[in-house]
């Protein structure tokens, strides 16, 4: 396993207590795998990806660990993490187009970034050219300031910078959410090409849009209120979703070709629970159409087939 | 009924406004009573500019916007106030619409002070309650709350309720669900359909084709400020003529079909001379089929209720 996350708990420390944003999350990512992570806002998906790169207050590492290529990441140690950041684990942040330093030319920014890792830009110059070409950017962007580039060009620049040192794990946080359909498709395909060309080993693609995951991800993980509710291969989760939340989420998506006169879509009633002292048991129970007594106990993430895990008492009973 | 006739908007840009940016160019369409029209386009296509012009938040450079046959450009004072009694807008970001230090229902008080000053408190409360119920909100759940205590979907529905307080005929909905989660956006979408069934006309501005298809009777596809294709929703989606519409349709991520094996293709082309673009179709530099015929684009009917500017139809 290239990446293995074991009972990771990342909480936010607030005056009123701890917000359990990522609570007891365990999963593996294989080498060469694109794992899609989906969920509503506030489900902990961005907290997860940010915590692997920069875990700073009010975020708090409460328990569990993350292993990357056999090494345990020193998540809460700012200095020790420096050895891993950018070289081993890298992130394309949300709103990547605004992630560039506005006072530096792109080239100078990259040079400084590499110096901070003890490398010189001259050594990677050739590779940099190749990568820029891959994302359809001209070398002249190196001499430009970020404001001279369009949003899409800045986003691609950040993609090149984030993957320049061939990180083992790339975290892509909502990188397609603010884009038009045509650009969205191009950026998503780019990421697949990065993986196919071995520029990155494993990718975690965080988004709220399941249909884009269906296009590019090998497997999909659904989060709800800080917990994993279901993980499975892309095919099996889209064809046979098992958790009631996943089912509702998928059925609430409008598709081209569905009109309100043919089929009225239904949303999910209610709101996600507060993660400050959440009720015990399944966190989806308040909104779940099929809840029963057992749901007051926390459901374990059970393997129901080779590539399918789900955390729902209904499913455990059927198979057990 | 709102009618746009050859509407153009040119923004002045750069130092001293020397540069010009044509955001909307020669757009003509009608929003009929009790219908939903989707205005679909990428960012920069001018779709929001059109919404803002109808709301009179910005002026038009040329062309006319008519409400029930009257030009709205000259409206001032009392007439303008009356105009806003029939046309209202709801925008993309419900979180930044509210002032976080006041309670969310303050938006209703402002309407009351402006328009219903003489109404008795009790009647006003009833009016607010019935308006909230019509957008599917329980008054006790949302009144007297601060914005941070409500969800995005609730905030967005409050804004629609405010527009309904005015008993409007026309609602300009500018990307109103793009910031909401999948589970709540459907509720807002279905609400719009219910309102339409009760006779409201809605201009639904979106970049999401599947939402546009789900809700609308009529679609207008915009590209760089001009209409590329428009018509009856089913005709346009099942028989798209313009290469731009086709490209958009194949780019939509779907759950039942994967994208083709085509290479990643980026929208921006490195260089394309201004003059060439000026005389050619606006989509010429991205279009895989462009040739000599792609000049002098005019909107022509290809079948009943289906128009396109593509010359190669």
Interface residues (C-beta under 8 A of the other chain):
Chain A: X40 X41 X135 X136 X138 X150 X151 X152 X153 X156 X180 X181 X182 X183 X184 X185 X186 X187 X188 X189 X190 X193 X208 X209 X210 X211 X212 X214 X215 X238 X248 X249 X250 X252 X253 X254 X255 X256 X257 X258 X259 X260 X264 X265 X266 X267 X268 X271
Chain B: X42 X43 X151 X152 X181 X182 X183 X184 X185 X186 X187 X189 X190 X193 X207 X208 X209 X210 X211 X213 X214 X215 X233 X234 X237 X247 X248 X249 X251 X252 X253 X254 X255 X256 X258 X259 X263 X264 X265 X266 X267 X268 X270
